[in-house]
């Protein structure tokens, strides 16, 4: 035992035990090495984002140079319009009637202003009144009343133009006056009457699904032609009318139209699958004719787009060019093919 009064000799201590302990990072804060890894990862991520953005902007610039359209705006506006149309037609008929009426009147206004800029005398207000009469009569009455409304509206705008010309006394020559009168009637037939065919189709049994189906096929035609023509297009289809349309794009439209037609006939319309081929090809024809027809009108007027109301797309009529004649074809196909539905 050790005497309590005896002094103790301190025992030697290990050097490691006396070495200072490095301070630990405060609670909740990463170590410096972890921060370094995070900064490196963030820097690499920012670099990849910049590369992706630069690549997308370069691709978008090439597309804009080739087609004259802004790809981002075109996609966003196209999706928004598609959602609006789908919601308006599926859940109730009256929103779609309001939509078609509003779009049809915008098309009348747009075409009238474009014709005015080319030197034609077009009276906008009478055109809007006549267009409203044609569009509303097609849904609320249909049948012979619709044809009467069309006749009345055409006569109304022509007579208005002739009276306005007599009141003007500006020395306009005979051929120009006749041209103005014919142009007035053409506006009524081209926009409100063709658009009203979609409302006539809507009134039929299962008409909602037929309207939706023909719109999907027309969109498939436009999309197939655009994508294929943009990536593979080499041979112009109608260079004097629309130099950017190619036969390769038309081939893509054929594939898209037939595929969409078969799927819609089978899954939505309850028709035999082979009727989808007829459905798709007929709408392909009318959509292509409508697209080229509007291109001829714009070339004759010396303009690129009917307006700039829809950025990335042009004007309202630039989106309706394929749909307007296709509405007539869709109504005819309804009468022809709907008896085959199971």
C-alpha positions as CSV (number, residue, x, y, z in Angstrom):
1,X,0.0,0.0,0.0
2,X,1.2,3.6,-0.5
3,X,1.5,5.9,2.3
4,X,-1.0,8.7,2.0
5,X,1.6,11.3,2.8
6,X,4.0,10.1,0.2
7,X,4.3,12.2,-3.0
8,X,3.3,10.4,-6.2
9,X,5.5,10.5,-9.2
10,X,3.4,11.5,-12.3
11,X,3.2,8.6,-14.7
12,X,4.4,9.2,-18.3
13,X,1.5,9.9,-20.8
14,X,1.3,8.8,-24.4
15,X,1.9,11.6,-26.9
16,X,-1.4,10.7,-28.8
17,X,-3.4,11.2,-25.6
18,X,-2.0,14.7,-25.2
19,X,-2.4,15.7,-28.9
20,X,-5.1,18.3,-29.5
21,X,-8.3,17.0,-31.0
22,X,-9.3,18.7,-34.2
23,X,-12.6,20.6,-33.8
24,X,-15.6,18.9,-35.4
25,X,-17.7,20.8,-37.8
26,X,-20.7,22.5,-36.2
27,X,-23.8,20.5,-36.0
28,X,-25.8,20.7,-39.3
29,X,-22.9,22.0,-41.4
30,X,-21.1,19.8,-43.9
31,X,-17.4,19.3,-43.9
32,X,-15.2,21.3,-46.3
33,X,-14.6,18.3,-48.4
34,X,-18.3,17.7,-48.8
35,X,-18.9,21.3,-49.7
36,X,-16.2,21.0,-52.3
37,X,-18.0,18.0,-53.9
38,X,-21.3,19.9,-53.8
39,X,-19.7,22.9,-55.5
40,X,-18.2,20.7,-58.2
41,X,-21.4,18.9,-58.8
42,X,-23.4,22.2,-59.0
43,X,-20.8,23.6,-61.4
44,X,-21.0,20.5,-63.6
45,X,-24.8,20.7,-63.5
46,X,-24.8,24.4,-64.5
47,X,-22.4,23.6,-67.3
48,X,-24.6,20.8,-68.7
49,X,-27.7,23.1,-68.5
50,X,-25.9,25.8,-70.5
51,X,-24.8,23.2,-73.1
52,X,-28.4,21.9,-73.4
53,X,-29.8,25.5,-73.6
54,X,-27.2,26.4,-76.3
55,X,-28.0,23.3,-78.3
56,X,-31.7,23.9,-78.1
57,X,-31.4,27.5,-79.1
58,X,-29.2,26.5,-82.0
59,X,-31.8,23.9,-83.1
60,X,-34.7,26.4,-82.6
61,X,-32.8,29.0,-84.7
62,X,-32.4,26.5,-87.6
63,X,-36.1,25.6,-87.4
64,X,-37.0,29.2,-87.3
65,X,-34.8,29.9,-90.3
66,X,-36.3,27.0,-92.3
67,X,-40.0,27.4,-91.3
68,X,-40.2,30.9,-90.0
69,X,-41.8,29.7,-86.8
70,X,-40.6,29.9,-83.1
71,X,-40.7,26.2,-82.0
72,X,-41.2,26.9,-78.3
73,X,-44.1,29.3,-78.7
74,X,-45.6,27.1,-81.4
75,X,-45.6,24.1,-79.0
76,X,-46.9,26.0,-76.0
77,X,-49.7,27.7,-77.9
78,X,-50.6,24.5,-79.7
79,X,-50.9,22.6,-76.5
80,X,-53.0,25.4,-74.9
81,X,-55.4,25.5,-77.8
82,X,-55.6,21.7,-77.8
83,X,-56.5,21.6,-74.1
84,X,-59.1,24.4,-74.5
85,X,-60.8,22.5,-77.5
86,X,-60.8,19.2,-75.7
87,X,-62.3,20.5,-72.5
88,X,-64.9,22.6,-74.3
89,X,-66.1,19.7,-76.5
90,X,-66.0,16.7,-74.1
91,X,-67.8,18.1,-71.0
92,X,-70.6,20.1,-72.8
93,X,-71.6,21.2,-76.2
94,X,-72.3,24.9,-75.6
95,X,-68.7,25.9,-74.7
96,X,-67.6,24.4,-78.0
97,X,-70.3,26.3,-79.9
98,X,-69.1,29.5,-78.2
99,X,-65.5,28.6,-79.1
100,X,-66.2,27.9,-82.8
101,X,-68.4,31.0,-83.1
102,X,-65.7,33.2,-81.6
103,X,-62.9,31.6,-83.6
104,X,-65.0,31.9,-86.8
105,X,-65.7,35.6,-86.2
106,X,-62.0,36.2,-85.6
107,X,-61.2,34.4,-88.8
108,X,-63.7,36.6,-90.7
109,X,-62.2,39.8,-89.1
110,X,-58.7,38.6,-89.9
111,X,-59.4,37.7,-93.6
112,X,-61.4,41.0,-94.1
113,X,-58.4,43.1,-92.8
114,X,-56.0,41.1,-94.9
115,X,-58.1,41.7,-98.0
116,X,-58.4,45.4,-97.2
117,X,-54.6,45.7,-96.9
118,X,-54.5,44.2,-100.5
119,X,-56.8,47.0,-101.8
120,X,-60.1,45.1,-101.7
121,X,-63.2,46.9,-100.3
122,X,-64.5,44.6,-97.5
123,X,-67.0,45.8,-94.9
124,X,-65.9,44.3,-91.6
125,X,-69.1,44.9,-89.5
126,X,-71.5,43.4,-92.1
127,X,-69.2,40.4,-92.5
128,X,-69.2,39.8,-88.8
129,X,-73.0,40.0,-88.6
130,X,-73.4,37.6,-91.5
131,X,-70.9,35.2,-90.1
132,X,-72.6,35.2,-86.7
133,X,-76.0,34.4,-88.4
134,X,-74.5,31.5,-90.3
135,X,-72.6,30.0,-87.4
136,X,-75.5,30.2,-84.9
137,X,-78.1,28.9,-87.3
138,X,-76.1,25.8,-88.1
139,X,-76.2,24.6,-84.5
140,X,-79.6,25.9,-83.3
141,X,-81.6,25.1,-86.4
142,X,-79.6,23.2,-89.0
143,X,-81.3,21.7,-92.1
144,X,-82.8,24.1,-94.6
145,X,-82.7,27.0,-92.1
146,X,-79.0,26.9,-92.2
147,X,-78.9,27.1,-96.0
148,X,-81.3,30.0,-95.9
149,X,-79.1,31.8,-93.3
150,X,-76.1,31.3,-95.7
151,X,-78.0,32.7,-98.6
152,X,-79.2,35.7,-96.6
153,X,-75.7,36.4,-95.2
154,X,-74.1,36.3,-98.7
155,X,-76.8,38.6,-100.2
156,X,-76.5,40.9,-97.2
157,X,-72.8,41.5,-97.5
158,X,-72.9,41.9,-101.3
159,X,-75.8,44.4,-101.2
160,X,-74.1,46.3,-98.4
161,X,-70.9,46.6,-100.5
162,X,-72.8,47.7,-103.6
163,X,-74.7,50.4,-101.7
164,X,-71.5,51.5,-99.9
165,X,-69.8,51.8,-103.3
166,X,-72.6,53.9,-104.8
167,X,-72.5,56.2,-101.7
168,X,-68.7,56.5,-102.1
169,X,-68.7,57.8,-105.7
170,X,-64.9,57.4,-105.8
171,X,-64.7,56.4,-109.5
172,X,-63.8,52.8,-108.8
173,X,-64.0,50.8,-112.1
174,X,-66.6,48.2,-112.8
175,X,-64.3,45.2,-112.6
176,X,-63.1,46.2,-109.2
177,X,-66.6,46.7,-107.9
178,X,-67.6,43.2,-109.1
179,X,-64.4,41.8,-107.6
180,X,-65.3,43.4,-104.2
181,X,-68.8,42.0,-104.3
182,X,-67.6,38.5,-105.1
183,X,-64.9,38.8,-102.4
184,X,-67.6,39.7,-99.9
185,X,-69.5,36.5,-100.7
186,X,-66.3,34.5,-100.6
187,X,-65.5,35.5,-97.1
188,X,-68.9,34.2,-95.9
189,X,-68.5,30.9,-97.6
190,X,-64.9,30.3,-96.8
191,X,-64.9,31.0,-93.1
192,X,-68.3,30.9,-91.3
193,X,-69.9,28.4,-93.6
194,X,-67.1,25.9,-93.6
195,X,-66.7,26.4,-89.8
196,X,-70.4,25.8,-89.3
197,X,-70.1,22.3,-90.7
198,X,-68.4,21.3,-87.5
199,X,-71.4,22.6,-85.5
200,X,-73.8,20.7,-87.8
201,X,-71.7,17.5,-87.2
202,X,-71.8,18.3,-83.4
203,X,-75.7,18.1,-83.5
204,X,-75.7,14.6,-84.8
205,X,-75.9,11.5,-82.6
206,X,-72.4,10.8,-81.3
207,X,-71.4,14.0,-83.1
208,X,-69.1,15.0,-80.2
209,X,-66.8,12.1,-80.8
210,X,-66.9,12.6,-84.6
211,X,-65.9,16.2,-84.2
212,X,-63.1,15.3,-81.8
213,X,-61.9,12.5,-84.1
214,X,-61.7,14.6,-87.2
215,X,-59.8,17.3,-85.3
216,X,-57.3,14.7,-84.0
217,X,-56.7,13.4,-87.5
218,X,-56.1,16.9,-88.9
219,X,-53.7,17.7,-86.1
220,X,-51.9,14.3,-86.8
221,X,-51.7,15.3,-90.5
222,X,-50.2,18.7,-89.7
223,X,-47.8,17.2,-87.2
224,X,-46.7,14.3,-89.4
225,X,-46.1,16.6,-92.3
226,X,-44.2,19.2,-90.1
227,X,-41.9,16.7,-88.4
228,X,-41.1,14.6,-91.5
229,X,-40.7,17.6,-93.7
230,X,-38.4,19.3,-91.2
231,X,-36.2,16.2,-90.8
232,X,-36.3,14.5,-94.2
233,X,-37.8,17.1,-96.6
234,X,-35.8,17.4,-99.8
235,X,-38.3,17.6,-102.7
236,X,-40.7,20.6,-102.8
237,X,-44.3,19.6,-103.3
238,X,-45.7,22.9,-104.7
239,X,-42.8,25.3,-104.8
240,X,-44.7,28.1,-106.5
241,X,-47.5,28.0,-103.9
242,X,-45.8,26.9,-100.7
243,X,-42.1,26.3,-101.2
244,X,-41.5,24.8,-97.7
245,X,-43.9,21.9,-98.2
246,X,-42.2,18.7,-99.4
247,X,-43.2,15.3,-100.7
248,X,-41.4,13.7,-97.7
249,X,-43.6,15.8,-95.4
250,X,-46.7,14.6,-97.3
251,X,-45.6,11.0,-96.9
252,X,-45.3,11.5,-93.2
253,X,-48.8,13.0,-93.2
254,X,-50.1,9.9,-95.0
255,X,-48.7,7.6,-92.3
256,X,-49.9,9.8,-89.5
257,X,-53.4,10.2,-91.0
258,X,-53.9,6.4,-91.6
259,X,-52.6,5.5,-88.2
260,X,-54.8,8.0,-86.4
261,X,-57.8,7.1,-88.5
262,X,-57.5,3.4,-87.7
263,X,-57.1,3.9,-84.0
264,X,-59.9,6.5,-83.8
265,X,-62.3,4.4,-85.9
266,X,-61.7,1.4,-83.7
267,X,-61.4,3.0,-80.2
268,X,-63.6,6.1,-80.4
269,X,-66.1,5.7,-83.2
270,X,-66.9,2.0,-82.9
271,X,-66.3,1.5,-86.6
272,X,-64.6,-1.4,-88.5
273,X,-60.8,-0.8,-88.5
274,X,-60.7,-0.5,-92.3
275,X,-63.0,2.5,-92.3
276,X,-60.2,4.3,-90.4
277,X,-58.2,4.2,-93.6
278,X,-61.0,5.9,-95.5
279,X,-61.5,8.4,-92.7
280,X,-57.8,9.2,-92.5
281,X,-57.1,9.5,-96.2
282,X,-60.2,11.6,-96.9
283,X,-59.2,14.1,-94.2
284,X,-55.6,14.0,-95.4
285,X,-56.8,15.2,-98.8
286,X,-59.0,18.0,-97.5
287,X,-56.4,19.2,-95.0
288,X,-53.7,19.3,-97.7
289,X,-56.0,21.1,-100.1
290,X,-57.0,23.6,-97.4
291,X,-53.4,24.2,-96.5
292,X,-52.3,24.8,-100.1
293,X,-55.5,26.9,-100.8
294,X,-54.8,29.3,-98.0
295,X,-51.1,29.5,-99.1
296,X,-52.4,30.6,-102.5
297,X,-54.6,33.3,-101.0
298,X,-51.7,34.6,-98.9
299,X,-49.4,34.5,-101.9
300,X,-51.9,36.4,-103.9
301,X,-52.3,39.0,-101.1
302,X,-48.5,39.2,-100.8
303,X,-48.4,38.3,-97.1
304,X,-46.7,35.5,-95.0
305,X,-49.3,35.2,-92.3
306,X,-52.9,36.3,-92.0
307,X,-51.9,38.1,-88.7
308,X,-49.6,37.7,-85.7
309,X,-52.3,36.9,-83.1
310,X,-50.8,33.5,-82.4
311,X,-47.1,33.8,-81.9
312,X,-45.3,30.8,-83.5
313,X,-48.4,30.0,-85.6
314,X,-49.3,33.3,-87.4
315,X,-53.0,34.1,-87.4
316,X,-56.3,32.2,-86.6
317,X,-56.8,31.3,-90.3
318,X,-53.3,29.9,-90.4
319,X,-54.4,27.3,-87.9
320,X,-57.9,26.8,-89.5
321,X,-56.7,26.3,-93.1
322,X,-56.6,22.5,-92.8
323,X,-59.7,22.3,-90.4
324,X,-62.2,24.3,-92.4
325,X,-62.5,22.0,-95.5
326,X,-62.0,19.0,-93.3
327,X,-65.2,19.8,-91.4
328,X,-67.2,19.3,-94.6
329,X,-65.4,16.0,-95.3
330,X,-66.0,14.9,-91.7
331,X,-69.8,15.5,-92.0
332,X,-70.0,13.6,-95.3
333,X,-68.0,10.7,-93.8
334,X,-70.4,10.7,-90.8
335,X,-73.4,10.2,-93.1
336,X,-71.4,7.6,-95.1
337,X,-69.8,5.5,-92.3
338,X,-71.9,6.0,-89.2
339,X,-74.4,3.2,-90.2
340,X,-71.5,0.8,-90.0
341,X,-70.9,1.5,-86.3
342,X,-71.3,-1.5,-84.0
